[in-house]
Structures are given as C-alpha cells and as structure tokens.
Amino acid sequence: MKKIPSSSGTSPRSDVLVHRFAGVATISLNNPVHKNAITPESADHLVEALEEIDDDPTIGVLIIKGEGGTFCSGADLSTLGAAMDDPAGEISYNTLDRIYRSFTRLGEMAVPTIAAVRGSAVGAGVNLAMAADVRIVGNDTRIISGFVKIGLHPGGGHFQLLVQGSSRETATAMGVFSQETSGRRAVELGLAWESVDDALVEETALALAQSAAADPDLARKAIQSLRLTTPQSVPWVAALQAERAPQLWSLRRAAARRSDR
C-alpha cells in the first residue's frame, strides 16, 4: 500500500493543508503543538478547503487526517474559555457556530469521505471523525467524548453522531458516562470500519479510497444516494440545536464556578 504524500506546502493555509492526487484529496489538520485542536480560524479554513474540494470535479474521495500523530483533540480550550464569559452573547454564539460548521460541512460533502484517525479524537474531534462516511482508526487510538468529564454538555450534534454511528447505548456510555473507546473497540461497536496498526492508518485509508476515486462522478452520485436513503432518528441540524441550549447553560455554570474559586 502507498503512503499518503506529505501535504506540506500544498495549501496557503498553514493550519489546514490540502493535497490532491489521482482523484483523492487529503486534508490535514496541522496544529500538532496543540494536538490539532480546532480554533474558529482553523474551522473557517477547513470549511474553505472542503468547499474547494467539492468544486473540483476531478476529486472522487476526501481523506481527513491530523498531522503529528493525533487526529484532533477537540475545540481549542481558549475558545471554550472565552465562550464561558458570555455563553449566549453574539460573539460566543457565532464562535461556536464556526466550530460546529467545520464538521457539519464535512458531513455535507459531495464526495465520499474517510477519516484516518490516529492517536486520539476528543470532544469536537469525535464529531469531526463521525462526520465522515467511513473511519479507519489505529488499534490503540483513544476515542473520548470528553465533554461531561470536564463539566460541559456535548454540542454540535454529538449524541446524534454517536447514535447514528453505533447505538444509543454506545452514545450513553461514551457521552454521559465518559467511557473511553479504543480503535479496536470502535470497530466492534460500529464506530469505525477497520482498525490497523497506527503506522498503517493513513495508507489503509488511501487504499480504501482508490476504487471510488477512479470514477469521481459515480462516487459523488453513489454517496449522495446513500445519504438520502439512510434513516436518521432526527436531522443533524435538529440534534445540534437540541444540544445548544444545555451546552450554553453548562458553559455559564462553568464560568460561575471558575469565578468562585
């Protein structure tokens, strides 16, 4: 199997790198110092990159991955800290919207998508991984909901994504009881297609992409048909809004606790 080529220097955005080759586009989150945490700015750049890929008819498959051995550690903590100051304020509300949009846009792609998940996926990073159509994970990858453990309510349609990928029981164990899941266990639960040695994650994703990438027009039509005919308990946008109010409440409560210390 071939290794995904390095994306360095292929994109004007330093925090989101894009590489295109033989019908496959690869997007790399590139903030390894902070374990590829999503900032409002990187979320905007990710959306821009996704839209450019959708507009390129030569692309049949998208792979999303993280640089530096970690997929995504979630939303940037400084962003969450700022949101605590005025959770329902316009700036905080719009900031969270920008982060939400990064994974909802991935879920709307015209091409089939694969998340190549190494190291860990935490919080919003789980949302991003689950927004893809297929996940290839490392055997020992750590998949952690993380929200409740730090006193926050999940957001971005987190529960819906977990239920859609697996089951209500899995969503409860992970999202309410803060249970961590390994890559091997994720496959057993239906959260991922395949788990492999960590070093093989990205090339396995690339190998999976090859057949669909060979015929981009057919790949785009096939994935749209699949999404239109796959039932959801509730639409993702409804799930996102259902979580928004309690998430804002939890942010306000966290801010109050912080000020009392």
PADOBA-150508 format. One record per residue (C-alpha): residue in three letters; residue number from 0; x, y, z. Coordinates in pm, 1 decimal. Layout:
<sites>
<'ALA' NUM <X Y Z>>
...
</sites>
This chain:
<sites>
<'MET' 0 <0.0 0.0 0.0>>
<'LYS' 1 <113.6 353.9 -74.3>>
<'LYS' 2 <158.0 617.8 190.3>>
<'ILE' 3 <-39.0 942.2 172.1>>
<'PRO' 4 <207.3 1204.1 45.2>>
<'SER' 5 <309.9 1482.3 278.9>>
<'SER' 6 <80.1 1782.6 246.7>>
<'SER' 7 <341.5 2038.8 341.8>>
<'GLY' 8 <344.0 2338.4 112.3>>
<'THR' 9 <36.1 2238.7 -86.8>>
<'SER' 10 <-202.0 2486.9 76.3>>
<'PRO' 11 <-181.5 2859.5 159.6>>
<'ARG' 12 <-338.0 2781.8 499.9>>
<'SER' 13 <-75.7 2668.6 748.9>>
<'ASP' 14 <-328.3 2512.2 989.1>>
<'VAL' 15 <-521.0 2318.3 721.3>>
<'LEU' 16 <-317.3 2153.4 447.0>>
<'VAL' 17 <-460.0 2013.1 124.0>>
<'HIS' 18 <-309.4 1759.3 -114.6>>
<'ARG' 19 <-469.7 1627.7 -435.6>>
<'PHE' 20 <-354.2 1320.9 -624.9>>
<'ALA' 21 <-524.4 1074.9 -861.5>>
<'GLY' 22 <-879.9 1161.9 -765.4>>
<'VAL' 23 <-813.2 1169.2 -388.6>>
<'ALA' 24 <-796.6 1488.3 -184.1>>
<'THR' 25 <-632.5 1477.1 157.9>>
<'ILE' 26 <-698.2 1743.7 420.3>>
<'SER' 27 <-458.0 1753.9 713.7>>
<'LEU' 28 <-526.1 1941.3 1036.3>>
<'ASN' 29 <-189.1 2099.4 1105.4>>
<'ASN' 30 <-165.5 2226.9 1460.0>>
<'PRO' 31 <32.6 1941.8 1619.7>>
<'VAL' 32 <164.8 2156.1 1907.3>>
<'HIS' 33 <-194.9 2174.0 2034.3>>
<'LYS' 34 <-285.1 1823.9 1910.1>>
<'ASN' 35 <-481.6 1970.8 1618.6>>
<'ALA' 36 <-736.4 2146.7 1838.8>>
<'ILE' 37 <-998.2 2331.8 1633.9>>
<'THR' 38 <-990.5 2709.2 1662.0>>
<'PRO' 39 <-1250.4 2936.4 1499.8>>
<'GLU' 40 <-987.3 3032.0 1242.1>>
<'SER' 41 <-887.3 2674.5 1158.7>>
<'ALA' 42 <-1256.9 2583.6 1140.3>>
<'ASP' 43 <-1306.0 2859.0 881.0>>
<'HIS' 44 <-1003.4 2735.3 686.5>>
<'LEU' 45 <-1132.0 2379.3 696.1>>
<'VAL' 46 <-1468.4 2488.2 556.9>>
<'GLU' 47 <-1292.9 2680.7 278.3>>
<'ALA' 48 <-1084.1 2374.8 189.4>>
<'LEU' 49 <-1389.1 2147.4 189.4>>
<'GLU' 50 <-1575.7 2380.8 -42.7>>
<'GLU' 51 <-1280.4 2396.3 -281.9>>
<'ILE' 52 <-1266.8 2016.7 -294.6>>
<'ASP' 53 <-1639.8 1992.1 -362.1>>
<'ASP' 54 <-1592.1 2235.0 -651.6>>
<'ASP' 55 <-1317.4 2019.2 -806.7>>
<'PRO' 56 <-1488.1 1759.8 -1030.0>>
<'THR' 57 <-1167.2 1555.8 -1056.7>>
<'ILE' 58 <-1188.8 1459.6 -688.0>>
<'GLY' 59 <-1379.4 1141.2 -605.5>>
<'VAL' 60 <-1282.8 1086.2 -239.3>>
<'LEU' 61 <-1171.3 1301.5 53.1>>
<'ILE' 62 <-948.8 1175.8 336.4>>
<'ILE' 63 <-921.5 1388.3 650.7>>
<'LYS' 64 <-638.0 1331.7 895.8>>
<'GLY' 65 <-425.7 1504.7 1158.0>>
<'GLU' 66 <-55.9 1586.3 1146.5>>
<'GLY' 67 <181.0 1488.5 1425.5>>
<'GLY' 68 <24.3 1156.9 1520.2>>
<'THR' 69 <-303.0 1292.2 1662.2>>
<'PHE' 70 <-631.4 1333.0 1478.9>>
<'CYS' 71 <-797.8 1612.0 1677.7>>
<'SER' 72 <-809.6 1699.8 2048.7>>
<'GLY' 73 <-1138.3 1889.9 2016.4>>
<'ALA' 74 <-1221.2 2257.7 2032.8>>
<'ASP' 75 <-937.4 2484.4 2141.3>>
<'LEU' 76 <-963.4 2532.6 2519.4>>
<'SER' 77 <-902.5 2906.1 2497.6>>
<'THR' 78 <-1205.4 2929.3 2268.9>>
<'LEU' 79 <-1418.3 2744.2 2523.7>>
<'GLY' 80 <-1279.3 2963.4 2799.3>>
<'ALA' 81 <-1379.9 3277.7 2610.7>>
<'ALA' 82 <-1725.3 3132.9 2547.0>>
<'MET' 83 <-1772.2 3082.9 2923.2>>
<'ASP' 84 <-1752.0 3458.5 2981.3>>
<'ASP' 85 <-2075.9 3522.7 2793.3>>
<'PRO' 86 <-2208.8 3192.0 2655.3>>
<'ALA' 87 <-2525.2 3334.8 2499.4>>
<'GLY' 88 <-2358.5 3650.3 2369.8>>
<'GLU' 89 <-2335.7 3709.6 1998.6>>
<'ILE' 90 <-1957.5 3663.5 1978.9>>
<'SER' 91 <-1956.8 3336.0 2173.5>>
<'TYR' 92 <-2261.0 3208.2 1987.9>>
<'ASN' 93 <-2103.5 3280.1 1649.9>>
<'THR' 94 <-1768.1 3136.1 1758.8>>
<'LEU' 95 <-1929.1 2804.2 1847.8>>
<'ASP' 96 <-2120.8 2815.4 1519.6>>
<'ARG' 97 <-1792.5 2844.1 1328.2>>
<'ILE' 98 <-1655.5 2536.0 1503.4>>
<'TYR' 99 <-1980.7 2343.7 1451.3>>
<'ARG' 100 <-1972.3 2433.7 1084.2>>
<'SER' 101 <-1636.7 2261.7 1033.0>>
<'PHE' 102 <-1783.4 1917.5 1094.5>>
<'THR' 103 <-2133.0 1979.0 959.0>>
<'ARG' 104 <-1969.7 2089.3 631.7>>
<'LEU' 105 <-1768.8 1767.1 625.6>>
<'GLY' 106 <-2094.8 1577.1 662.6>>
<'GLU' 107 <-2239.0 1759.1 359.6>>
<'MET' 108 <-1956.4 1682.6 117.6>>
<'ALA' 109 <-2047.5 1589.5 -238.7>>
<'VAL' 110 <-1775.2 1322.8 -230.3>>
<'PRO' 111 <-1745.6 1019.5 -0.8>>
<'THR' 112 <-1522.9 1093.5 296.2>>
<'ILE' 113 <-1281.8 889.2 508.1>>
<'ALA' 114 <-1141.3 991.5 846.5>>
<'ALA' 115 <-792.9 848.0 909.9>>
<'VAL' 116 <-777.7 861.7 1289.0>>
<'ARG' 117 <-450.6 813.1 1475.1>>
<'GLY' 118 <-355.1 898.5 1832.3>>
<'SER' 119 <-676.2 1038.4 1971.5>>
<'ALA' 120 <-1006.9 1201.4 1883.6>>
<'VAL' 121 <-1160.1 1400.6 2166.9>>
<'GLY' 122 <-1481.6 1603.6 2201.1>>
<'ALA' 123 <-1534.7 1803.1 1883.6>>
<'GLY' 124 <-1265.4 1582.8 1730.4>>
<'VAL' 125 <-1503.8 1289.0 1772.7>>
<'ASN' 126 <-1770.8 1494.5 1595.2>>
<'LEU' 127 <-1529.5 1559.6 1310.4>>
<'ALA' 128 <-1437.9 1193.2 1276.7>>
<'MET' 129 <-1800.2 1081.0 1296.9>>
<'ALA' 130 <-1899.3 1336.4 1031.0>>
<'ALA' 131 <-1700.6 1134.8 776.2>>
<'ASP' 132 <-1868.0 847.7 591.9>>
<'VAL' 133 <-1603.5 591.5 695.5>>
<'ARG' 134 <-1337.9 579.2 966.8>>
<'ILE' 135 <-1005.2 393.9 961.0>>
<'VAL' 136 <-855.1 400.0 1309.9>>
<'GLY' 137 <-540.5 288.3 1486.2>>
<'ASN' 138 <-579.3 -16.7 1708.0>>
<'ASP' 139 <-486.5 187.3 2014.4>>
<'THR' 140 <-644.5 515.4 1909.8>>
<'ARG' 141 <-826.0 679.8 2200.3>>
<'ILE' 142 <-1180.5 797.6 2121.3>>
<'ILE' 143 <-1306.7 1015.6 2403.4>>
<'SER' 144 <-1629.2 1214.2 2422.6>>
<'GLY' 145 <-1473.6 1421.7 2699.9>>
<'PHE' 146 <-1743.6 1686.9 2745.3>>
<'VAL' 147 <-1917.7 1568.4 3063.0>>
<'LYS' 148 <-1586.3 1478.7 3226.7>>
<'ILE' 149 <-1486.0 1846.9 3221.3>>
<'GLY' 150 <-1829.6 1970.4 3327.0>>
<'LEU' 151 <-1969.0 2063.2 2984.8>>
<'HIS' 152 <-2269.0 1942.5 2791.1>>
<'PRO' 153 <-2184.7 1794.9 2448.0>>
<'GLY' 154 <-2253.3 2011.2 2144.3>>
<'GLY' 155 <-2261.6 2002.7 1768.4>>
<'GLY' 156 <-2499.5 1707.5 1745.3>>
<'HIS' 157 <-2255.8 1486.5 1938.6>>
<'PHE' 158 <-2514.0 1237.6 2064.4>>
<'GLN' 159 <-2679.9 1207.1 1724.2>>
<'LEU' 160 <-2347.0 1133.8 1559.1>>
<'LEU' 161 <-2264.6 861.5 1811.1>>
<'VAL' 162 <-2610.0 702.6 1785.3>>
<'GLN' 163 <-2602.8 717.9 1406.5>>
<'GLY' 164 <-2261.8 552.9 1400.2>>
<'SER' 165 <-2334.6 290.3 1662.0>>
<'SER' 166 <-2623.3 277.5 1910.5>>
<'ARG' 167 <-2797.7 468.2 2187.0>>
<'GLU' 168 <-2618.3 251.0 2442.9>>
<'THR' 169 <-2277.6 343.4 2298.2>>
<'ALA' 170 <-2372.5 711.5 2293.4>>
<'THR' 171 <-2481.3 688.2 2657.1>>
<'ALA' 172 <-2166.5 508.7 2773.3>>
<'MET' 173 <-1937.5 748.7 2589.4>>
<'GLY' 174 <-2129.4 1075.7 2609.7>>
<'VAL' 175 <-2292.7 1052.1 2953.6>>
<'PHE' 176 <-2068.0 811.5 3145.9>>
<'SER' 177 <-1744.1 937.7 2984.0>>
<'GLN' 178 <-1623.3 593.8 2877.6>>
<'GLU' 179 <-1317.1 593.7 2653.3>>
<'THR' 180 <-1310.1 366.2 2347.5>>
<'SER' 181 <-1008.0 219.3 2169.6>>
<'GLY' 182 <-980.6 180.2 1794.6>>
<'ARG' 183 <-1028.2 -196.1 1822.2>>
<'ARG' 184 <-1340.9 -149.9 2034.1>>
<'ALA' 185 <-1469.5 120.8 1798.3>>
<'VAL' 186 <-1484.4 -133.9 1516.2>>
<'GLU' 187 <-1676.4 -377.6 1738.0>>
<'LEU' 188 <-1924.6 -101.8 1822.7>>
<'GLY' 189 <-1971.8 7.6 1461.4>>
<'LEU' 190 <-1800.0 342.6 1510.1>>
<'ALA' 191 <-1526.0 257.6 1257.4>>
<'TRP' 192 <-1480.3 34.3 955.2>>
<'GLU' 193 <-1133.8 -101.3 1028.5>>
<'SER' 194 <-860.4 -73.7 1290.6>>
<'VAL' 195 <-497.3 -132.7 1198.5>>
<'ASP' 196 <-151.4 -70.4 1340.0>>
<'ASP' 197 <-104.0 300.2 1396.2>>
<'ALA' 198 <159.1 330.7 1122.5>>
<'LEU' 199 <-80.1 183.3 866.0>>
<'VAL' 200 <-384.5 405.0 925.7>>
<'GLU' 201 <-328.7 658.6 650.1>>
<'GLU' 202 <-215.2 415.7 381.6>>
<'THR' 203 <-512.2 189.7 462.5>>
<'ALA' 204 <-740.8 487.8 414.4>>
<'LEU' 205 <-571.9 565.2 84.2>>
<'ALA' 206 <-608.7 205.6 -34.1>>
<'LEU' 207 <-978.2 214.8 54.6>>
<'ALA' 208 <-1021.3 536.3 -144.4>>
<'GLN' 209 <-874.4 405.7 -469.3>>
<'SER' 210 <-1172.6 235.9 -635.0>>
<'ALA' 211 <-1417.6 521.3 -575.0>>
<'ALA' 212 <-1156.8 784.6 -666.5>>
<'ALA' 213 <-1114.5 622.8 -1007.4>>
<'ASP' 214 <-1464.0 739.7 -1109.0>>
<'PRO' 215 <-1539.5 1070.2 -931.9>>
<'ASP' 216 <-1878.1 1125.1 -1098.6>>
<'LEU' 217 <-2006.9 785.6 -992.5>>
<'ALA' 218 <-1859.4 819.8 -642.1>>
<'ARG' 219 <-2040.9 1150.8 -591.0>>
<'LYS' 220 <-2373.8 1015.9 -712.6>>
<'ALA' 221 <-2344.7 696.8 -507.3>>
<'ILE' 222 <-2267.1 869.1 -177.5>>
<'GLN' 223 <-2550.0 1118.8 -221.7>>
<'SER' 224 <-2796.4 834.7 -284.9>>
<'LEU' 225 <-2674.1 652.6 25.6>>
<'ARG' 226 <-2711.3 958.9 245.9>>
<'LEU' 227 <-3058.7 1037.8 115.2>>
<'THR' 228 <-3181.9 686.8 187.9>>
<'THR' 229 <-3015.3 636.0 528.6>>
<'PRO' 230 <-3267.2 699.5 808.8>>
<'GLN' 231 <-3180.3 928.5 1099.8>>
<'SER' 232 <-3363.3 945.6 1430.9>>
<'VAL' 233 <-3365.1 1324.8 1392.6>>
<'PRO' 234 <-3191.8 1550.2 1139.2>>
<'TRP' 235 <-2840.3 1652.1 1239.1>>
<'VAL' 236 <-2933.4 2022.1 1238.5>>
<'ALA' 237 <-3214.7 1948.4 1485.9>>
<'ALA' 238 <-2977.6 1749.3 1707.7>>
<'LEU' 239 <-2728.2 2035.5 1700.4>>
<'GLN' 240 <-2992.9 2284.1 1812.4>>
<'ALA' 241 <-3124.7 2048.3 2080.3>>
<'GLU' 242 <-2778.1 2037.7 2235.5>>
<'ARG' 243 <-2708.1 2407.9 2203.5>>
<'ALA' 244 <-2916.8 2536.3 2497.4>>
<'PRO' 245 <-2783.9 2289.1 2756.6>>
<'GLN' 246 <-2430.5 2341.1 2627.2>>
<'LEU' 247 <-2465.2 2717.5 2675.0>>
<'TRP' 248 <-2606.2 2652.9 3024.6>>
<'SER' 249 <-2307.4 2432.8 3108.5>>
<'LEU' 250 <-2064.0 2697.6 2984.3>>
<'ARG' 251 <-2231.1 2962.5 3201.7>>
<'ARG' 252 <-2221.1 2729.2 3502.5>>
<'ALA' 253 <-1853.4 2654.0 3441.1>>
<'ALA' 254 <-1779.9 3027.1 3429.2>>
<'ALA' 255 <-1961.5 3081.0 3760.9>>
<'ARG' 256 <-1763.4 2802.4 3924.4>>
<'ARG' 257 <-1440.7 2945.2 3788.7>>
<'SER' 258 <-1517.2 3289.6 3933.8>>
<'ASP' 259 <-1595.0 3139.6 4275.7>>
<'ARG' 260 <-1250.2 2987.1 4312.1>>
</sites>
